[in-house]
Amino acid sequence: MTEKTIFKRILDGEIPANIVYETDNVLAFHDVAPQAPVHVVIIPKKEISKLSDSTNDDTQLLGELLQAAREIARSFSVDESGFRVVINNGQAASQTVFHLHVHLLGGREFTWPPG
């Protein structure tokens, strides 16, 4: 049996999280190591290891993740000033938790290209 990811443990209520958004399919919470004044992690409740493991059956769910990002950006008033949405896919892209997740970052200016 594989060990639960930290995000699965949050979904199962084993680890507390500062939840800012929730629907039937999506959960979002403040990142414990924020990289910007607004840093929210958005996860699907369905366990998908990484974006490249998603299937065509996940199309609606993937859209819901981006809609959640839009709504959360509005709720933190960074929708007009600007925000960044990041999905790391795989170890070489710095994915450390293998449960698909979206980082929403805002509240400061960002540079390009990212690190």
Backbone atoms as SQL, in Angstrom:
CREATE TABLE atoms (id INTEGER PRIMARY KEY, chain TEXT, resi INTEGER, resn TEXT, atom TEXT, x REAL, y REAL, z REAL);
INSERT INTO atoms VALUES
  (1, 'A', 1, 'MET', 'N', 0.841, -1.184, 0.000),
  (2, 'A', 1, 'MET', 'CA', 0.000, 0.000, 0.000),
  (3, 'A', 1, 'MET', 'C', 0.885, 1.247, 0.000),
  (4, 'A', 2, 'THR', 'N', 0.577, 2.195, -0.874),
  (5, 'A', 2, 'THR', 'CA', 1.348, 3.423, -0.916),
  (6, 'A', 2, 'THR', 'C', 0.901, 4.352, 0.202),
  (7, 'A', 3, 'GLU', 'N', 1.852, 5.125, 0.663),
  (8, 'A', 3, 'GLU', 'CA', 1.578, 6.074, 1.736),
  (9, 'A', 3, 'GLU', 'C', 0.747, 7.233, 1.202),
  (10, 'A', 4, 'LYS', 'N', -0.179, 7.726, 2.015),
  (11, 'A', 4, 'LYS', 'CA', -1.004, 8.869, 1.628),
  (12, 'A', 4, 'LYS', 'C', -0.132, 10.113, 1.484),
  (13, 'A', 5, 'THR', 'N', -0.455, 10.934, 0.493),
  (14, 'A', 5, 'THR', 'CA', 0.214, 12.228, 0.387),
  (15, 'A', 5, 'THR', 'C', -0.332, 13.156, 1.462),
  (16, 'A', 6, 'ILE', 'N', 0.381, 14.213, 1.717),
  (17, 'A', 6, 'ILE', 'CA', -0.086, 15.203, 2.689),
  (18, 'A', 6, 'ILE', 'C', -1.434, 15.783, 2.255),
  (19, 'A', 7, 'PHE', 'N', -1.640, 15.922, 0.943),
  (20, 'A', 7, 'PHE', 'CA', -2.912, 16.478, 0.474),
  (21, 'A', 7, 'PHE', 'C', -4.055, 15.498, 0.700),
  (22, 'A', 8, 'LYS', 'N', -3.813, 14.221, 0.523),
  (23, 'A', 8, 'LYS', 'CA', -4.844, 13.219, 0.813),
  (24, 'A', 8, 'LYS', 'C', -5.152, 13.219, 2.309),
  (25, 'A', 9, 'ARG', 'N', -4.138, 13.396, 3.129),
  (26, 'A', 9, 'ARG', 'CA', -4.352, 13.448, 4.573),
  (27, 'A', 9, 'ARG', 'C', -5.162, 14.690, 4.965),
  (28, 'A', 10, 'ILE', 'N', -4.964, 15.796, 4.256),
  (29, 'A', 10, 'ILE', 'CA', -5.784, 16.988, 4.483),
  (30, 'A', 10, 'ILE', 'C', -7.222, 16.692, 4.074),
  (31, 'A', 11, 'LEU', 'N', -7.397, 16.088, 2.894),
  (32, 'A', 11, 'LEU', 'CA', -8.748, 15.738, 2.434),
  (33, 'A', 11, 'LEU', 'C', -9.460, 14.818, 3.416),
  (34, 'A', 12, 'ASP', 'N', -8.719, 13.898, 4.017),
  (35, 'A', 12, 'ASP', 'CA', -9.302, 12.941, 4.963),
  (36, 'A', 12, 'ASP', 'C', -9.468, 13.513, 6.365),
  (37, 'A', 13, 'GLY', 'N', -9.080, 14.785, 6.570),
  (38, 'A', 13, 'GLY', 'CA', -9.239, 15.423, 7.870),
  (39, 'A', 13, 'GLY', 'C', -8.193, 15.017, 8.895),
  (40, 'A', 14, 'GLU', 'N', -7.130, 14.366, 8.456),
  (41, 'A', 14, 'GLU', 'CA', -6.074, 13.930, 9.368),
  (42, 'A', 14, 'GLU', 'C', -5.100, 15.052, 9.703),
  (43, 'A', 15, 'ILE', 'N', -4.990, 16.018, 8.812),
  (44, 'A', 15, 'ILE', 'CA', -4.108, 17.165, 9.005),
  (45, 'A', 15, 'ILE', 'C', -4.956, 18.422, 8.803),
  (46, 'A', 16, 'PRO', 'N', -4.877, 19.379, 9.719),
  (47, 'A', 16, 'PRO', 'CA', -5.664, 20.602, 9.539),
  (48, 'A', 16, 'PRO', 'C', -5.078, 21.474, 8.433),
  (49, 'A', 17, 'ALA', 'N', -5.947, 22.239, 7.821),
  (50, 'A', 17, 'ALA', 'CA', -5.527, 23.194, 6.798),
  (51, 'A', 17, 'ALA', 'C', -6.407, 24.426, 6.917),
  (52, 'A', 18, 'ASN', 'N', -5.855, 25.556, 6.530),
  (53, 'A', 18, 'ASN', 'CA', -6.605, 26.807, 6.535),
  (54, 'A', 18, 'ASN', 'C', -7.344, 26.896, 5.195),
  (55, 'A', 19, 'ILE', 'N', -8.526, 26.310, 5.161),
  (56, 'A', 19, 'ILE', 'CA', -9.300, 26.180, 3.924),
  (57, 'A', 19, 'ILE', 'C', -9.928, 27.515, 3.551),
  (58, 'A', 20, 'VAL', 'N', -9.782, 27.861, 2.263),
  (59, 'A', 20, 'VAL', 'CA', -10.341, 29.120, 1.771),
  (60, 'A', 20, 'VAL', 'C', -11.418, 28.910, 0.718),
  (61, 'A', 21, 'TYR', 'N', -11.538, 27.684, 0.206),
  (62, 'A', 21, 'TYR', 'CA', -12.499, 27.413, -0.873),
  (63, 'A', 21, 'TYR', 'C', -12.754, 25.921, -0.923),
  (64, 'A', 22, 'GLU', 'N', -14.029, 25.549, -1.123),
  (65, 'A', 22, 'GLU', 'CA', -14.337, 24.133, -1.253),
  (66, 'A', 22, 'GLU', 'C', -15.605, 23.937, -2.058),
  (67, 'A', 23, 'THR', 'N', -15.547, 22.955, -2.953),
  (68, 'A', 23, 'THR', 'CA', -16.728, 22.493, -3.692),
  (69, 'A', 23, 'THR', 'C', -16.759, 20.976, -3.559),
  (70, 'A', 24, 'ASP', 'N', -17.677, 20.350, -4.259),
  (71, 'A', 24, 'ASP', 'CA', -17.742, 18.887, -4.233),
  (72, 'A', 24, 'ASP', 'C', -16.472, 18.248, -4.783),
  (73, 'A', 25, 'ASN', 'N', -15.773, 18.952, -5.690),
  (74, 'A', 25, 'ASN', 'CA', -14.638, 18.360, -6.387),
  (75, 'A', 25, 'ASN', 'C', -13.282, 18.991, -6.099),
  (76, 'A', 26, 'VAL', 'N', -13.277, 20.140, -5.440),
  (77, 'A', 26, 'VAL', 'CA', -12.056, 20.929, -5.283),
  (78, 'A', 26, 'VAL', 'C', -11.926, 21.423, -3.848),
  (79, 'A', 27, 'LEU', 'N', -10.693, 21.464, -3.349),
  (80, 'A', 27, 'LEU', 'CA', -10.399, 22.028, -2.040),
  (81, 'A', 27, 'LEU', 'C', -9.201, 22.962, -2.196),
  (82, 'A', 28, 'ALA', 'N', -9.247, 24.113, -1.537),
  (83, 'A', 28, 'ALA', 'CA', -8.143, 25.072, -1.602),
  (84, 'A', 28, 'ALA', 'C', -7.828, 25.579, -0.201),
  (85, 'A', 29, 'PHE', 'N', -6.536, 25.767, 0.046),
  (86, 'A', 29, 'PHE', 'CA', -6.083, 26.167, 1.376),
  (87, 'A', 29, 'PHE', 'C', -4.789, 26.963, 1.242),
  (88, 'A', 30, 'HIS', 'N', -4.486, 27.733, 2.290),
  (89, 'A', 30, 'HIS', 'CA', -3.250, 28.510, 2.305),
  (90, 'A', 30, 'HIS', 'C', -2.042, 27.577, 2.311),
  (91, 'A', 31, 'ASP', 'N', -1.030, 27.933, 1.539),
  (92, 'A', 31, 'ASP', 'CA', 0.226, 27.174, 1.539),
  (93, 'A', 31, 'ASP', 'C', 0.931, 27.404, 2.871),
  (94, 'A', 32, 'VAL', 'N', 1.518, 26.362, 3.431),
  (95, 'A', 32, 'VAL', 'CA', 2.194, 26.485, 4.727),
  (96, 'A', 32, 'VAL', 'C', 3.552, 27.183, 4.607),
  (97, 'A', 33, 'ALA', 'N', 4.080, 27.295, 3.398),
  (98, 'A', 33, 'ALA', 'CA', 5.344, 28.000, 3.163),
  (99, 'A', 33, 'ALA', 'C', 5.133, 28.996, 2.022),
  (100, 'A', 34, 'PRO', 'N', 4.369, 30.061, 2.276),
  (101, 'A', 34, 'PRO', 'CA', 3.972, 30.965, 1.191),
  (102, 'A', 34, 'PRO', 'C', 5.153, 31.645, 0.505),
  (103, 'A', 35, 'GLN', 'N', 5.028, 31.754, -0.811),
  (104, 'A', 35, 'GLN', 'CA', 6.027, 32.418, -1.633),
  (105, 'A', 35, 'GLN', 'C', 5.559, 33.781, -2.124),
  (106, 'A', 36, 'ALA', 'N', 4.402, 34.197, -1.656),
  (107, 'A', 36, 'ALA', 'CA', 3.826, 35.504, -2.007),
  (108, 'A', 36, 'ALA', 'C', 2.798, 35.837, -0.921),
  (109, 'A', 37, 'PRO', 'N', 2.396, 37.106, -0.838),
  (110, 'A', 37, 'PRO', 'CA', 1.387, 37.458, 0.165),
  (111, 'A', 37, 'PRO', 'C', 0.111, 36.623, 0.049),
  (112, 'A', 38, 'VAL', 'N', -0.277, 36.297, -1.164),
  (113, 'A', 38, 'VAL', 'CA', -1.377, 35.360, -1.395),
  (114, 'A', 38, 'VAL', 'C', -0.758, 34.115, -2.015),
  (115, 'A', 39, 'HIS', 'N', -0.863, 32.993, -1.336),
  (116, 'A', 39, 'HIS', 'CA', -0.356, 31.725, -1.867),
  (117, 'A', 39, 'HIS', 'C', -1.306, 30.631, -1.412),
  (118, 'A', 40, 'VAL', 'N', -2.138, 30.205, -2.338),
  (119, 'A', 40, 'VAL', 'CA', -3.166, 29.207, -2.067),
  (120, 'A', 40, 'VAL', 'C', -2.885, 27.982, -2.924),
  (121, 'A', 41, 'VAL', 'N', -3.054, 26.819, -2.338),
  (122, 'A', 41, 'VAL', 'CA', -2.913, 25.550, -3.050),
  (123, 'A', 41, 'VAL', 'C', -4.318, 25.036, -3.339),
  (124, 'A', 42, 'ILE', 'N', -4.553, 24.686, -4.595),
  (125, 'A', 42, 'ILE', 'CA', -5.867, 24.215, -5.046),
  (126, 'A', 42, 'ILE', 'C', -5.700, 22.773, -5.517),
  (127, 'A', 43, 'ILE', 'N', -6.488, 21.868, -4.932),
  (128, 'A', 43, 'ILE', 'CA', -6.342, 20.453, -5.281),
  (129, 'A', 43, 'ILE', 'C', -7.683, 19.853, -5.691),
  (130, 'A', 44, 'PRO', 'N', -7.629, 18.876, -6.594),
  (131, 'A', 44, 'PRO', 'CA', -8.846, 18.118, -6.853),
  (132, 'A', 44, 'PRO', 'C', -9.041, 17.109, -5.720),
  (133, 'A', 45, 'LYS', 'N', -10.277, 16.830, -5.385),
  (134, 'A', 45, 'LYS', 'CA', -10.526, 15.809, -4.377),
  (135, 'A', 45, 'LYS', 'C', -10.243, 14.413, -4.934),
  (136, 'A', 46, 'LYS', 'N', -10.308, 14.288, -6.248),
  (137, 'A', 46, 'LYS', 'CA', -9.933, 13.031, -6.901),
  (138, 'A', 46, 'LYS', 'C', -8.405, 12.943, -6.888),
  (139, 'A', 47, 'GLU', 'N', -7.887, 11.792, -6.549),
  (140, 'A', 47, 'GLU', 'CA', -6.437, 11.612, -6.527),
  (141, 'A', 47, 'GLU', 'C', -5.902, 11.402, -7.940),
  (142, 'A', 48, 'ILE', 'N', -5.134, 12.378, -8.402),
  (143, 'A', 48, 'ILE', 'CA', -4.406, 12.314, -9.669),
  (144, 'A', 48, 'ILE', 'C', -2.985, 12.712, -9.311),
  (145, 'A', 49, 'SER', 'N', -2.015, 11.888, -9.614),
  (146, 'A', 49, 'SER', 'CA', -0.640, 12.155, -9.178),
  (147, 'A', 49, 'SER', 'C', -0.070, 13.435, -9.760),
  (148, 'A', 50, 'LYS', 'N', -0.242, 13.620, -11.050),
  (149, 'A', 50, 'LYS', 'CA', 0.286, 14.814, -11.704),
  (150, 'A', 50, 'LYS', 'C', -0.532, 15.097, -12.953),
  (151, 'A', 51, 'LEU', 'N', -0.401, 16.286, -13.479),
  (152, 'A', 51, 'LEU', 'CA', -1.207, 16.696, -14.628),
  (153, 'A', 51, 'LEU', 'C', -1.074, 15.706, -15.777),
  (154, 'A', 52, 'SER', 'N', 0.131, 15.226, -16.024),
  (155, 'A', 52, 'SER', 'CA', 0.326, 14.307, -17.153),
  (156, 'A', 52, 'SER', 'C', -0.336, 12.955, -16.927),
  (157, 'A', 53, 'ASP', 'N', -0.799, 12.676, -15.724),
  (158, 'A', 53, 'ASP', 'CA', -1.538, 11.442, -15.450),
  (159, 'A', 53, 'ASP', 'C', -3.050, 11.625, -15.597),
  (160, 'A', 54, 'SER', 'N', -3.493, 12.848, -15.851),
  (161, 'A', 54, 'SER', 'CA', -4.922, 13.076, -16.043),
  (162, 'A', 54, 'SER', 'C', -5.348, 12.478, -17.388),
  (163, 'A', 55, 'THR', 'N', -6.640, 12.251, -17.521),
  (164, 'A', 55, 'THR', 'CA', -7.175, 11.679, -18.752),
  (165, 'A', 55, 'THR', 'C', -8.254, 12.605, -19.312),
  (166, 'A', 56, 'ASN', 'N', -8.767, 12.259, -20.469),
  (167, 'A', 56, 'ASN', 'CA', -9.862, 13.038, -21.046),
  (168, 'A', 56, 'ASN', 'C', -11.072, 13.044, -20.123),
  (169, 'A', 57, 'ASP', 'N', -11.235, 12.008, -19.321),
  (170, 'A', 57, 'ASP', 'CA', -12.338, 11.972, -18.355),
  (171, 'A', 57, 'ASP', 'C', -12.198, 13.047, -17.277),
  (172, 'A', 58, 'ASP', 'N', -11.008, 13.621, -17.132),
  (173, 'A', 58, 'ASP', 'CA', -10.748, 14.640, -16.111),
  (174, 'A', 58, 'ASP', 'C', -10.899, 16.064, -16.636),
  (175, 'A', 59, 'THR', 'N', -11.322, 16.212, -17.880),
  (176, 'A', 59, 'THR', 'CA', -11.392, 17.538, -18.500),
  (177, 'A', 59, 'THR', 'C', -12.220, 18.514, -17.680),
  (178, 'A', 60, 'GLN', 'N', -13.393, 18.124, -17.245),
  (179, 'A', 60, 'GLN', 'CA', -14.243, 19.027, -16.461),
  (180, 'A', 60, 'GLN', 'C', -13.580, 19.375, -15.134),
  (181, 'A', 61, 'LEU', 'N', -12.986, 18.397, -14.487),
  (182, 'A', 61, 'LEU', 'CA', -12.317, 18.632, -13.203),
  (183, 'A', 61, 'LEU', 'C', -11.156, 19.608, -13.370),
  (184, 'A', 62, 'LEU', 'N', -10.382, 19.462, -14.429),
  (185, 'A', 62, 'LEU', 'CA', -9.267, 20.374, -14.671),
  (186, 'A', 62, 'LEU', 'C', -9.779, 21.805, -14.869),
  (187, 'A', 63, 'GLY', 'N', -10.908, 21.939, -15.560),
  (188, 'A', 63, 'GLY', 'CA', -11.525, 23.255, -15.717),
  (189, 'A', 63, 'GLY', 'C', -11.981, 23.821, -14.382),
  (190, 'A', 64, 'GLU', 'N', -12.495, 22.962, -13.520),
  (191, 'A', 64, 'GLU', 'CA', -12.931, 23.408, -12.197),
  (192, 'A', 64, 'GLU', 'C', -11.763, 23.937, -11.368),
  (193, 'A', 65, 'LEU', 'N', -10.585, 23.353, -11.539),
  (194, 'A', 65, 'LEU', 'CA', -9.408, 23.854, -10.820),
  (195, 'A', 65, 'LEU', 'C', -9.098, 25.291, -11.238),
  (196, 'A', 66, 'LEU', 'N', -9.182, 25.574, -12.540),
  (197, 'A', 66, 'LEU', 'CA', -8.907, 26.939, -13.005),
  (198, 'A', 66, 'LEU', 'C', -10.023, 27.894, -12.625),
  (199, 'A', 67, 'GLN', 'N', -11.254, 27.432, -12.634),
  (200, 'A', 67, 'GLN', 'CA', -12.352, 28.288, -12.174),
  (201, 'A', 67, 'GLN', 'C', -12.189, 28.613, -10.693),
  (202, 'A', 68, 'ALA', 'N', -11.722, 27.643, -9.921),
  (203, 'A', 68, 'ALA', 'CA', -11.458, 27.888, -8.500),
  (204, 'A', 68, 'ALA', 'C', -10.380, 28.949, -8.353),
  (205, 'A', 69, 'ALA', 'N', -9.328, 28.863, -9.172),
  (206, 'A', 69, 'ALA', 'CA', -8.257, 29.871, -9.117),
  (207, 'A', 69, 'ALA', 'C', -8.821, 31.263, -9.383),
  (208, 'A', 70, 'ARG', 'N', -9.690, 31.369, -10.373),
  (209, 'A', 70, 'ARG', 'CA', -10.310, 32.665, -10.686),
  (210, 'A', 70, 'ARG', 'C', -11.100, 33.182, -9.493),
  (211, 'A', 71, 'GLU', 'N', -11.922, 32.342, -8.897),
  (212, 'A', 71, 'GLU', 'CA', -12.755, 32.764, -7.770),
  (213, 'A', 71, 'GLU', 'C', -11.913, 33.129, -6.544),
  (214, 'A', 72, 'ILE', 'N', -10.884, 32.366, -6.293),
  (215, 'A', 72, 'ILE', 'CA', -10.013, 32.656, -5.150),
  (216, 'A', 72, 'ILE', 'C', -9.261, 33.960, -5.378),
  (217, 'A', 73, 'ALA', 'N', -8.777, 34.180, -6.597),
  (218, 'A', 73, 'ALA', 'CA', -8.100, 35.443, -6.914),
  (219, 'A', 73, 'ALA', 'C', -9.036, 36.623, -6.655),
  (220, 'A', 74, 'ARG', 'N', -10.287, 36.483, -7.047),
  (221, 'A', 74, 'ARG', 'CA', -11.274, 37.540, -6.776),
  (222, 'A', 74, 'ARG', 'C', -11.454, 37.743, -5.279),
  (223, 'A', 75, 'SER', 'N', -11.547, 36.642, -4.540),
  (224, 'A', 75, 'SER', 'CA', -11.812, 36.768, -3.103),
  (225, 'A', 75, 'SER', 'C', -10.653, 37.415, -2.352),
  (226, 'A', 76, 'PHE', 'N', -9.439, 37.312, -2.897),
  (227, 'A', 76, 'PHE', 'CA', -8.273, 37.947, -2.282),
  (228, 'A', 76, 'PHE', 'C', -7.906, 39.264, -2.979),
  (229, 'A', 77, 'SER', 'N', -8.773, 39.719, -3.872),
  (230, 'A', 77, 'SER', 'CA', -8.614, 41.004, -4.576),
  (231, 'A', 77, 'SER', 'C', -7.299, 41.114, -5.346),
  (232, 'A', 78, 'VAL', 'N', -6.874, 40.009, -5.937),
  (233, 'A', 78, 'VAL', 'CA', -5.686, 40.064, -6.800),
  (234, 'A', 78, 'VAL', 'C', -6.058, 39.799, -8.257),
  (235, 'A', 79, 'ASP', 'N', -7.355, 39.674, -8.544),
  (236, 'A', 79, 'ASP', 'CA', -7.791, 39.379, -9.900),
  (237, 'A', 79, 'ASP', 'C', -7.488, 40.514, -10.864),
  (238, 'A', 80, 'GLU', 'N', -7.537, 41.732, -10.407),
  (239, 'A', 80, 'GLU', 'CA', -7.263, 42.879, -11.278),
  (240, 'A', 80, 'GLU', 'C', -5.784, 43.238, -11.299),
  (241, 'A', 81, 'SER', 'N', -5.122, 43.158, -10.161),
  (242, 'A', 81, 'SER', 'CA', -3.701, 43.547, -10.094),
  (243, 'A', 81, 'SER', 'C', -2.800, 42.504, -10.729),
  (244, 'A', 82, 'GLY', 'N', -3.225, 41.263, -10.711),
  (245, 'A', 82, 'GLY', 'CA', -2.457, 40.194, -11.339),
  (246, 'A', 82, 'GLY', 'C', -2.126, 39.082, -10.375),
  (247, 'A', 83, 'PHE', 'N', -2.089, 37.880, -10.903),
  (248, 'A', 83, 'PHE', 'CA', -1.742, 36.703, -10.115),
  (249, 'A', 83, 'PHE', 'C', -1.128, 35.677, -11.042),
  (250, 'A', 84, 'ARG', 'N', -0.472, 34.712, -10.449),
  (251, 'A', 84, 'ARG', 'CA', 0.168, 33.645, -11.215),
  (252, 'A', 84, 'ARG', 'C', -0.449, 32.316, -10.799),
  (253, 'A', 85, 'VAL', 'N', -0.641, 31.439, -11.783),
  (254, 'A', 85, 'VAL', 'CA', -1.136, 30.086, -11.561),
  (255, 'A', 85, 'VAL', 'C', -0.035, 29.141, -12.018),
  (256, 'A', 86, 'VAL', 'N', 0.378, 28.228, -11.128),
  (257, 'A', 86, 'VAL', 'CA', 1.499, 27.336, -11.421),
  (258, 'A', 86, 'VAL', 'C', 1.086, 25.894, -11.163),
  (259, 'A', 87, 'ILE', 'N', 1.424, 25.020, -12.114),
  (260, 'A', 87, 'ILE', 'CA', 1.294, 23.578, -11.917),
  (261, 'A', 87, 'ILE', 'C', 2.655, 22.975, -12.218),
  (262, 'A', 88, 'ASN', 'N', 3.280, 22.392, -11.220),
  (263, 'A', 88, 'ASN', 'CA', 4.538, 21.676, -11.421),
  (264, 'A', 88, 'ASN', 'C', 4.186, 20.226, -11.747),
  (265, 'A', 89, 'ASN', 'N', 4.785, 19.698, -12.801),
  (266, 'A', 89, 'ASN', 'CA', 4.479, 18.342, -13.239),
  (267, 'A', 89, 'ASN', 'C', 5.749, 17.504, -13.238),
  (268, 'A', 90, 'GLY', 'N', 5.918, 16.708, -12.216),
  (269, 'A', 90, 'GLY', 'CA', 7.065, 15.812, -12.132),
  (270, 'A', 90, 'GLY', 'C', 8.217, 16.396, -11.341),
  (271, 'A', 91, 'GLN', 'N', 9.114, 15.515, -10.991),
  (272, 'A', 91, 'GLN', 'CA', 10.238, 15.870, -10.137),
  (273, 'A', 91, 'GLN', 'C', 11.131, 16.952, -10.748),
  (274, 'A', 92, 'ALA', 'N', 11.407, 16.881, -12.042),
  (275, 'A', 92, 'ALA', 'CA', 12.266, 17.873, -12.692),
  (276, 'A', 92, 'ALA', 'C', 11.644, 19.266, -12.694),
  (277, 'A', 93, 'ALA', 'N', 10.333, 19.329, -12.520),
  (278, 'A', 93, 'ALA', 'CA', 9.632, 20.614, -12.462),
  (279, 'A', 93, 'ALA', 'C', 9.389, 21.051, -11.019),
  (280, 'A', 94, 'SER', 'N', 10.040, 20.382, -10.073),
  (281, 'A', 94, 'SER', 'CA', 9.950, 20.699, -8.640),
  (282, 'A', 94, 'SER', 'C', 8.631, 20.295, -7.999),
  (283, 'A', 95, 'GLN', 'N', 7.928, 19.325, -8.578),
  (284, 'A', 95, 'GLN', 'CA', 6.749, 18.802, -7.897),
  (285, 'A', 95, 'GLN', 'C', 7.232, 17.935, -6.747),
  (286, 'A', 96, 'THR', 'N', 6.790, 18.266, -5.527),
  (287, 'A', 96, 'THR', 'CA', 7.228, 17.508, -4.356),
  (288, 'A', 96, 'THR', 'C', 6.102, 16.693, -3.732),
  (289, 'A', 97, 'VAL', 'N', 4.857, 17.089, -3.978),
  (290, 'A', 97, 'VAL', 'CA', 3.712, 16.318, -3.507),
  (291, 'A', 97, 'VAL', 'C', 3.027, 15.755, -4.747),
  (292, 'A', 98, 'PHE', 'N', 2.966, 14.441, -4.832),
  (293, 'A', 98, 'PHE', 'CA', 2.421, 13.816, -6.026),
  (294, 'A', 98, 'PHE', 'C', 0.924, 13.569, -5.901),
  (295, 'A', 99, 'HIS', 'N', 0.229, 14.690, -5.796),
  (296, 'A', 99, 'HIS', 'CA', -1.221, 14.819, -5.899),
  (297, 'A', 99, 'HIS', 'C', -1.369, 16.126, -6.672),
  (298, 'A', 100, 'LEU', 'N', -1.936, 16.053, -7.866),
  (299, 'A', 100, 'LEU', 'CA', -2.073, 17.242, -8.705),
  (300, 'A', 100, 'LEU', 'C', -2.513, 18.434, -7.869),
  (301, 'A', 101, 'HIS', 'N', -1.831, 19.556, -8.051),
  (302, 'A', 101, 'HIS', 'CA', -2.223, 20.769, -7.342),
  (303, 'A', 101, 'HIS', 'C', -1.813, 22.000, -8.131),
  (304, 'A', 102, 'VAL', 'N', -2.551, 23.056, -7.899),
  (305, 'A', 102, 'VAL', 'CA', -2.344, 24.343, -8.548),
  (306, 'A', 102, 'VAL', 'C', -1.953, 25.332, -7.469),
  (307, 'A', 103, 'HIS', 'N', -0.877, 26.081, -7.728),
  (308, 'A', 103, 'HIS', 'CA', -0.503, 27.175, -6.825),
  (309, 'A', 103, 'HIS', 'C', -1.075, 28.465, -7.398),
  (310, 'A', 104, 'LEU', 'N', -1.783, 29.207, -6.576),
  (311, 'A', 104, 'LEU', 'CA', -2.237, 30.544, -6.934),
  (312, 'A', 104, 'LEU', 'C', -1.404, 31.511, -6.109),
  (313, 'A', 105, 'LEU', 'N', -0.664, 32.369, -6.792),
  (314, 'A', 105, 'LEU', 'CA', 0.207, 33.334, -6.111),
  (315, 'A', 105, 'LEU', 'C', -0.170, 34.744, -6.538),
  (316, 'A', 106, 'GLY', 'N', -0.215, 35.650, -5.592),
  (317, 'A', 106, 'GLY', 'CA', -0.536, 37.032, -5.910),
  (318, 'A', 106, 'GLY', 'C', -0.127, 37.950, -4.780),
  (319, 'A', 107, 'GLY', 'N', -0.372, 39.242, -5.005),
  (320, 'A', 107, 'GLY', 'CA', -0.085, 40.225, -3.974),
  (321, 'A', 107, 'GLY', 'C', 1.309, 40.813, -4.055),
  (322, 'A', 108, 'ARG', 'N', 2.060, 40.442, -5.077),
  (323, 'A', 108, 'ARG', 'CA', 3.373, 41.043, -5.325),
  (324, 'A', 108, 'ARG', 'C', 3.661, 40.945, -6.807),
  (325, 'A', 109, 'GLU', 'N', 4.683, 41.663, -7.248),
  (326, 'A', 109, 'GLU', 'CA', 5.080, 41.593, -8.656),
  (327, 'A', 109, 'GLU', 'C', 5.961, 40.367, -8.879),
  (328, 'A', 110, 'PHE', 'N', 5.763, 39.726, -10.012),
  (329, 'A', 110, 'PHE', 'CA', 6.539, 38.545, -10.383),
  (330, 'A', 110, 'PHE', 'C', 7.424, 38.881, -11.571),
  (331, 'A', 111, 'THR', 'N', 8.488, 38.121, -11.708),
  (332, 'A', 111, 'THR', 'CA', 9.380, 38.311, -12.849),
  (333, 'A', 111, 'THR', 'C', 9.213, 37.142, -13.806),
  (334, 'A', 112, 'TRP', 'N', 9.760, 37.315, -15.009),
  (335, 'A', 112, 'TRP', 'CA', 9.725, 36.267, -16.012),
  (336, 'A', 112, 'TRP', 'C', 11.086, 36.196, -16.658),
  (337, 'A', 113, 'PRO', 'N', 11.633, 35.075, -16.915),
  (338, 'A', 113, 'PRO', 'CA', 11.037, 33.773, -16.641),
  (339, 'A', 113, 'PRO', 'C', 11.187, 33.394, -15.182),
  (340, 'A', 114, 'PRO', 'N', 10.306, 32.493, -14.706),
  (341, 'A', 114, 'PRO', 'CA', 10.448, 32.026, -13.328),
  (342, 'A', 114, 'PRO', 'C', 11.664, 31.141, -13.195),
  (343, 'A', 115, 'GLY', 'N', 12.084, 30.872, -11.966),
  (344, 'A', 115, 'GLY', 'CA', 13.298, 30.121, -11.663),
  (345, 'A', 115, 'GLY', 'C', 13.434, 28.787, -12.208);
